[in-house]
Amino acid sequence: MTATVHPLGAPHARVAEDRPARPVPWVSSVLYAAVLFAGVYYDIVGDDPQHPARTAGFIAAVAALFALDAAEAHWCRTAARHRAVSAAVLALRVGLFLTVAACDSAGLSRALFVLVPFTAYFAFGRRASLALGAGCAGALLGRYALTVDGWYADAGAISDLLMFGLGLVLAVSMAAVATGEQEARRSLESTVRELTSSHRQLREYAARVAELSTAQERNRLARDIHDSLGHHLTAIAVQLEKADAFRALDAAAADRAVADARWSAARALDEVRRSVRALRAEADPFSLSTALTDLVHHTDTGRPRVTLTITGAETGYGADRLTALYRAAQEALTNARRHADARHVTVSLEYGPSAARLTVADDGRGLPGPAAAGGRAPGVGLRGLRERLQLLGGAVHMESEAGAGTTLTVTVPRTPGGGP
């Protein structure tokens, strides 16, 4: 069930048919009580004795008005309300007013008719209320015109008309104020509900963002562990195996292998420290050209043979982009050493005006069958590399054929707003 919410204070606000404004119960109850007291009091102390049946009818009609108002109040709280039903209730109320007026000896019951436009305002709106108020005033004026000769010169009749008109104006004004207050309360309640719902959604969104941020950071750490520590641990294992194999045949080669293993262990420790500083927003400046030169120098231990070519300047590329290219080089060299059985690997890095491109090619055994189709390949390293590059707007492309080697190409865009 929906309700039409009008701007606060709008002069022609109409109450929605299925959500009428609720009449103010105490207004009619006070007036009923005043009429009842005046009528019974006049019957008791008046000069003209009244027939008991007329007094009983008067009291019964007023009691019926109290019961009608109570039933209407309960109805408004528990069920939808339509114009046809509201019209029937209004007609019944007017009929009871006429009954009370017919049985009233005090003459005060005409005040009840100010409730006609008052109650109509809540059910039908401002225009209907004004029209019924004018009708009530016209009915009283017609009664005087038909029953009182020279009414226009009678001070009592004129006073009654003025007081009745004033009562109608006050009743319509009070109804307008009450309706506006109820509409404002409904609007405020609706706003509170919307704010509560929005606050709940914001809490859910905040929890979701925290969850996604945690997952993203977890994935980043997993990629860093695999790309950096995985590479260095692989290098350590290879160098120690080489040292063990050459211990009796070539002591110098064995010593060099052990030294390279130590270098890889030191680099792995540096990578861990660098990752910790990055988590604390204390990352040191990073030079990709220097890091690649150092990486290739310690990777080139005879098999595979690694050559490096760098063109352009890395100025204007952020540390996140340079780090992504470095991780790609680590992954490619690790795969070439562990799986490709390559004799030669070329690493080419080109810094362009809008993007940087890293190409790592080997002449190893390549990838068989569907593993190389479409530049897709299994493995945690390449999958993590693609995720890293997607976050930076970069791309990864791999070409491989069984027995013909593998070429990995990685591109990253220049940092927005980067210097020349």
KAJO-V494962 format. One record per residue. RES is the residue in three letters. D_LAST is the distance of its C-alpha to the last C-alpha in Angstrom with 1 decimal. Layout:
[[RES/D_LAST] [RES/D_LAST]]
//
This chain:
[[MET/62.9] [THR/60.6] [ALA/61.2] [THR/60.1] [VAL/58.5] [HIS/58.9] [PRO/57.1] [LEU/58.8] [GLY/61.4] [ALA/61.4] [PRO/64.9] [HIS/65.5] [ALA/64.2] [ARG/66.0] [VAL/66.6] [ALA/65.6] [GLU/68.6] [ASP/68.0] [ARG/66.9] [PRO/69.3] [ALA/69.3] [ARG/72.0] [PRO/74.9] [VAL/75.5] [PRO/78.6] [TRP/80.1] [VAL/80.6] [SER/83.0] [SER/84.6] [VAL/85.4] [LEU/86.9] [TYR/89.0] [ALA/90.3] [ALA/91.2] [VAL/93.0] [LEU/94.8] [PHE/96.0] [ALA/97.2] [GLY/99.0] [VAL/100.8] [TYR/101.6] [TYR/103.1] [ASP/105.2] [ILE/106.6] [VAL/107.4] [GLY/107.7] [ASP/111.0] [ASP/111.0] [PRO/111.2] [GLN/108.8] [HIS/109.8] [PRO/108.3] [ALA/107.0] [ARG/104.9] [THR/103.5] [ALA/102.7] [GLY/100.9] [PHE/99.0] [ILE/97.9] [ALA/97.1] [ALA/94.9] [VAL/92.9] [ALA/92.6] [ALA/91.3] [LEU/88.6] [PHE/87.5] [ALA/87.4] [LEU/85.5] [ASP/82.8] [ALA/82.5] [ALA/82.2] [GLU/79.6] [ALA/77.5] [HIS/77.7] [TRP/76.9] [CYS/73.8] [ARG/72.5] [THR/73.2] [ALA/72.9] [ALA/71.2] [ARG/73.0] [HIS/73.6] [ARG/75.1] [ALA/78.3] [VAL/79.1] [SER/78.1] [ALA/80.5] [ALA/83.3] [VAL/82.8] [LEU/82.8] [ALA/86.0] [LEU/87.7] [ARG/86.8] [VAL/88.2] [GLY/91.4] [LEU/91.8] [PHE/91.3] [LEU/94.1] [THR/96.3] [VAL/95.7] [ALA/96.5] [ALA/99.7] [CYS/100.9] [ASP/99.8] [SER/102.6] [ALA/100.5] [GLY/98.4] [LEU/95.1] [SER/93.7] [ARG/92.3] [ALA/89.4] [LEU/88.3] [PHE/87.2] [VAL/84.3] [LEU/82.8] [VAL/82.7] [PRO/79.7] [PHE/78.3] [THR/78.2] [ALA/77.3] [TYR/74.1] [PHE/72.7] [ALA/73.7] [PHE/73.2] [GLY/71.1] [ARG/71.6] [ARG/73.2] [ALA/75.8] [SER/76.6] [LEU/77.2] [ALA/79.3] [LEU/81.5] [GLY/81.8] [ALA/83.0] [GLY/85.4] [CYS/86.8] [ALA/87.4] [GLY/89.0] [ALA/91.2] [LEU/92.5] [LEU/93.0] [GLY/95.0] [ARG/97.1] [TYR/98.1] [ALA/98.8] [LEU/101.1] [THR/102.9] [VAL/103.0] [ASP/104.8] [GLY/103.2] [TRP/100.2] [TYR/98.2] [ALA/100.6] [ASP/100.8] [ALA/98.8] [GLY/98.7] [ALA/97.3] [ILE/94.7] [SER/93.7] [ASP/93.3] [LEU/91.2] [LEU/88.9] [MET/88.6] [PHE/87.9] [GLY/85.3] [LEU/83.6] [GLY/83.7] [LEU/82.0] [VAL/79.2] [LEU/78.7] [ALA/78.7] [VAL/76.1] [SER/73.9] [MET/74.2] [ALA/73.4] [ALA/70.2] [VAL/69.1] [ALA/69.9] [THR/68.0] [GLY/65.0] [GLU/65.0] [GLN/65.3] [GLU/62.5] [ALA/60.3] [ARG/61.3] [ARG/60.4] [SER/57.1] [LEU/56.4] [GLU/57.5] [SER/55.3] [THR/52.3] [VAL/53.2] [ARG/53.5] [GLU/50.1] [LEU/48.5] [THR/50.2] [SER/49.0] [SER/45.4] [HIS/45.5] [ARG/46.9] [GLN/44.2] [LEU/41.5] [ARG/43.0] [GLU/43.0] [TYR/39.4] [ALA/38.5] [ALA/40.5] [ARG/38.8] [VAL/35.3] [ALA/36.3] [GLU/37.8] [LEU/34.8] [SER/32.5] [THR/34.9] [ALA/35.0] [GLN/31.2] [GLU/31.0] [ARG/33.9] [ASN/32.3] [ARG/29.1] [LEU/31.2] [ALA/33.3] [ARG/30.2] [ASP/29.0] [ILE/32.6] [HIS/33.0] [ASP/29.6] [SER/29.6] [LEU/33.2] [GLY/34.5] [HIS/32.6] [HIS/33.6] [LEU/37.2] [THR/37.5] [ALA/36.3] [ILE/38.9] [ALA/41.6] [VAL/40.9] [GLN/40.8] [LEU/44.0] [GLU/45.8] [LYS/44.8] [ALA/46.1] [ASP/49.3] [ALA/49.8] [PHE/49.2] [ARG/51.0] [ALA/54.2] [LEU/52.8] [ASP/49.7] [ALA/49.4] [ALA/46.2] [ALA/44.5] [ALA/45.8] [ASP/44.5] [ARG/41.0] [ALA/41.2] [VAL/42.2] [ALA/39.4] [ASP/36.8] [ALA/38.5] [ARG/38.2] [TRP/34.5] [SER/34.0] [ALA/36.1] [ALA/34.0] [ARG/30.8] [ALA/32.5] [LEU/33.5] [ASP/29.9] [GLU/28.7] [VAL/31.5] [ARG/30.5] [ARG/26.9] [SER/28.0] [VAL/30.3] [ARG/27.7] [ALA/25.4] [LEU/28.5] [ARG/28.8] [ALA/25.2] [GLU/25.0] [ALA/22.6] [ASP/21.3] [PRO/17.7] [PHE/17.5] [SER/16.2] [LEU/16.9] [SER/17.0] [THR/19.6] [ALA/21.5] [LEU/21.8] [THR/23.0] [ASP/25.5] [LEU/26.6] [VAL/27.3] [HIS/29.1] [HIS/31.5] [THR/31.9] [ASP/32.8] [THR/36.4] [GLY/38.1] [ARG/38.4] [PRO/36.2] [ARG/34.2] [VAL/30.5] [THR/27.8] [LEU/24.1] [THR/21.4] [ILE/17.6] [THR/15.1] [GLY/11.3] [ALA/9.3] [GLU/9.5] [THR/6.6] [GLY/5.9] [TYR/9.6] [GLY/12.4] [ALA/15.5] [ASP/17.6] [ARG/15.8] [LEU/15.8] [THR/19.4] [ALA/20.4] [LEU/19.5] [TYR/21.3] [ARG/24.3] [ALA/24.4] [ALA/24.6] [GLN/27.3] [GLU/29.3] [ALA/29.2] [LEU/30.4] [THR/33.0] [ASN/34.4] [ALA/34.5] [ARG/36.4] [ARG/38.7] [HIS/39.5] [ALA/38.4] [ASP/40.4] [ALA/37.8] [ARG/38.1] [HIS/34.5] [VAL/31.1] [THR/27.8] [VAL/24.5] [SER/21.5] [LEU/17.9] [GLU/15.2] [TYR/11.5] [GLY/10.7] [PRO/8.2] [SER/10.4] [ALA/12.5] [ALA/13.6] [ARG/17.2] [LEU/19.7] [THR/23.1] [VAL/26.1] [ALA/29.3] [ASP/32.7] [ASP/36.1] [GLY/38.2] [ARG/40.8] [GLY/38.5] [LEU/39.4] [PRO/42.7] [GLY/43.7] [PRO/42.1] [ALA/39.9] [ALA/37.4] [ALA/38.0] [GLY/35.1] [GLY/32.6] [ARG/34.4] [ALA/35.8] [PRO/37.7] [GLY/36.9] [VAL/35.4] [GLY/32.3] [LEU/31.1] [ARG/32.1] [GLY/30.2] [LEU/27.1] [ARG/27.4] [GLU/27.8] [ARG/24.7] [LEU/22.6] [GLN/24.2] [LEU/23.2] [LEU/19.5] [GLY/20.0] [GLY/19.9] [ALA/22.7] [VAL/25.1] [HIS/27.2] [MET/29.9] [GLU/32.2] [SER/35.4] [GLU/38.8] [ALA/41.8] [GLY/42.1] [ALA/38.9] [GLY/36.3] [THR/33.4] [THR/29.8] [LEU/27.4] [THR/24.1] [VAL/21.6] [THR/18.5] [VAL/16.3] [PRO/13.8] [ARG/10.2] [THR/10.7] [PRO/11.3] [GLY/9.3] [GLY/6.7] [GLY/3.8] [PRO/0.0]]
//
